[in-house]
Amino acid sequence: MMAAIGLGRSIHRPNLARERAAEAYAGLADCRFCAHDCRVNRLSGELGVCRAGAQARVFSAQIECGDELELLPTYAIAFSGCDLRCEFCITAGPSWNPNAGQPWTAQAIADRAVAALARQARTVMFLGGEPTIHLPAALELIAALPESAKLVWKTNAHGSALGREWLDGLFNVWLADYKFGNDDCAARLAQASEYNRIVQENLLWAADQSELIVRHLLLPGHLDCCWRPIAEWIARELPSVKVSLRTEYWPAWLAKRHPELRRLVSVAEQRAALGMATALGLKLIP
């Protein structure tokens, strides 16, 4: 497997991505991109948890202004499909469906991204769904983008160690979700097992090789079971990392299946969450 290479090294990023894309494409025959480790042969039509095949699709590619302020405006490229099943997902139709959107070519999307950068976009963001399940296509796109572009990997942080190796050194910023502070909530709301071990491993790795922003969407009724342990872990293990605490949750997709998720986050919960962050000395960003 390839050696770890950080940004700022002598190897040209587009060339590095191009070399890795071929290896990642071969990896579709034994898919281990995310932590589910399905090992299905996507090239022959076998489907794993994410249900994605060999062809990546994009359901949105446009300038957006709804993420963290220091990254905006961004040209956001949203890949269809996801390896998690968060029942409150705000874009769950295309996020869960790997067949949503349109086929595309790396050069066509790259040309649009370059045009957006010329119109004052600050970054190019890879997101989904979850881009990790489409690593070969993501690498092909990186190879078509100029090395000067500031690239952001917006992820659910549920990728595998193998996936990390292919991504090493290619992104300026990792914008990573830390959704659940305990494995019971992760299993019940996102069908994920060993969630905290996996996410923490990925966050520690990302913080060591790029700029990292940890993002948490505050869920109603999950202040103490999810946000508190997440905040305490960040304060202990990643005290210098930027944290984006999002409070704009609304009951989307299948949230009505869970009584506590049928409402908005209360003002009292928002204040308590911010109070925890302040008390722990977290570096909150807007």
N, C-alpha and C positions, 0 to 999 in steps of 0.2 A: 504494500500500500504506500501511497505517496507520503513524503515527509511533510511535517507541519511547516507552513510558511505564512508569516504574518504580513499585513499591509505595510508598505514602506520598504519591503525587501526588493532585491534587484530583479526578480522575475516579473515579467510583464503580465498584468492580471488577465487581459483577454486571452493570451496564449495559454496561461495556466488553466483557465476555465475551459478552453477548447480541448486541452489534453484530458482533463478530468471528465468532460462530457461523454467521451467515447467509453470510458470505463464505467461511468454511471449508467449509461444506456445498456451495457451488457449486464449490469446489476438488476435490470428489470426481470431477468430470467430467474432470479432468486431474491425477491424483493425484501430488503432489510433496511429501507430508508428511515422508517419510524420505529418507535419502541415496541410496537405490536409484534414485530419480527415475524410477519406472516410467512415469508419465504415462498410465496406463490410465484408462478411464472407468468408475469403480465404480458410477455411477448406472445404467449400462446393462448391468451384469453382468460387465464385463471384470475380470480378476483379475491382480494383480501378484505380486511375490515373497511378500508376506504373505498372499495369498489372501483378504483381507477384502473384503466387499462394502460396500454403503452403510449397512447396519444394524449398529450396534455392539451387542455382547453383553457381559455381565458374568458371570464364572464364580465370583466370590466377592465378598461385601460384608459385612464383619464387623469387630469389634474384634480386633486382633492385637497380639502382644507379642514378635515375633521379629526386629525390625529394630534400628536404632541406638537406644540407651537414651534419648537426649535427645528423641527423637520419640515415645516410647511413654507410655501406650498410644495406638494410632492406629486410626482407623476406615479400614480399607484396602479400596479399591474396585479390583478386579482385572479389567481388560478382557481379553477373549479375543483371541488372535492376536498374532503378533509378526513383525517384519521381519527379525530375525536367526534363525539356525538353529543355536544353540549345542547341540552334541550331548550336553552334560553337564547340560542344563537340568533343574532339580529339579521344575519344574511343566510339563514339556514337552507333555503331552497337551493341556490347555486353552491353554497358552501358544502352541503352534503352531497350534491349531485355532480359527479365528475364529468357528466355528459352535458352540463349546462354551458352556455356560451358558444364560442366559435373556435374552430381550428385556427392556427395562426403561424406565421413564420417569425423567427427571431429577428431577422433584419427589419421586417415591417414594424414590429413593436419597438425595436431599438431606434428606428428613424423617428417614430412618433415621440419617444422619450427625449431624444436629442432636441427635437423641435420644442418640446415643453421646457427643457432646460434653457433654451435660448429665449423663451418667454418668461423667464424669471422663476421657474420652478427651482427649488433648492436641492431636491433629492429625487432619486428614483427608488420607489419602494416595491418590494416583492411581498405579496401577501396572498390571502385566499378567502375562503377555504383555508388550506394550509399548503404553502409552496413546497414543503419538505417532500411530499409524496410525488412531486414532479421534478426531482433533482436533475435529471438529464436535460429537460427543457430549460430549467432555470440556468443551468451552466451554459447552455448554448446562447441564451439571451445575454448573460454576462459577457461572453466572448464577443458579442456584437456591439456592446456598449463601449464608449470611450473610457479609458483608464481614469480620466479626470472626474468622471461622474461620481457623486457621493451616493453610495448604495446602502439601502436599509433593508434588512431581513426581518420582516414582521412575522412572528412565529408563535405557535402554541407551546414551544419548548418541549415537545414530545418526540423529538428526533432521536435517532440512534447514534451510537458512537461512530459507526461507519458513515452515516450521513454527515456528521460533524467533520470528518476527515475531508470529505469532498468540498465542504464549505469553508474550510480553514483559510483565513487570510483574504477572502474575497469581498467581505462587506465592511464598510466603515462603521456601521451601527447595527447592533442587534436590538430590536424592539420586541421583547419577549413577554408573553403572558404568564402570570402565575395565578391561576384561577381558583384553586382550592387548597385550603390549609390542612386538610386531612384526607386520607384515602377513601373514607366512607362517602364523603360528599362527591369526590371525583368519580367513584364507581356508580353512584346513584344518578348523578346529573350528567355525566359525560361518558359512561361506559369505559372508564379507564382504570386499570389496575396498577398498583405500585407507583401511583402518580407522583407523589412527593419525591421519592428517591430519583426518579427519572428527570423531573424538572429541575431539581436542585443540582444534579450532576451537569445538566446542560447549562444552567445559569453560571455555575462556577467556571465552566470551560469558556463560555462566551465572555465573561468578565476578564479573563486572562488573555484573550486574543483580540478583542475589539472594544469599542465603546459599547456599553450595555445600558439599556433603559428597561427596567422591570415594570410591567404594567399589571395592575389588578383592577378588575371590574367589581366594585362592591355590590354584593347581592343582598336583597332584603332577607333578614333573618339569619345571615351568615357572618355577622360581625365577629363573634367570639370563636366560632368553629373554624372560620376560614381566614378572615383578615388578620386577627390577632396573631395566630401562629406564623403566618407569612411575614408580617411586619417584624416580629421578634427574630425570625430566622435571617431576614435581610440585615437587620441591625447587628446581628452577631457575626454573620459570615461575609456580607458584602456591604459594609457600612458606608463606603464611598460611592456606591452606585446610585444613579438617579432613579427615582421611583415616580411612576405616574399612577395616582389613585383616581380611578374613574368612578363617578357617582351617577352617571346618566342612564343607568339600567332602566329598561322598560320591558314589560312582559311580552316577549316575542316567541314565535315559532311554537314550541310545545311546552312552554313554561307553565301553562295552566294545569298540567299534570301534577304540579308540585304546589301545595297550598301556600307555602311561604313565598313563592315566586310570582304570585298573582297580583302583586302590588308594586309600587315604586319604592325606592329606598327613602325612608323617612328623613326629615331634617335632623332629628335626634341621632339617627344612625350615622348620618354624614358627619355631624359634629363629633361624635364619639370616635369615628374612624380617623378623622384628622387629629383629634387629641392624642390618640395612640401613636400616630406617626410623629407628631411633634415631641411627645415624651421620649420616644426612642431615638430621636435625632435623625430620622430619615430625611434624605435629600429630595423632597418633593418638587416636581416640576409641573407646570400647567400643560 
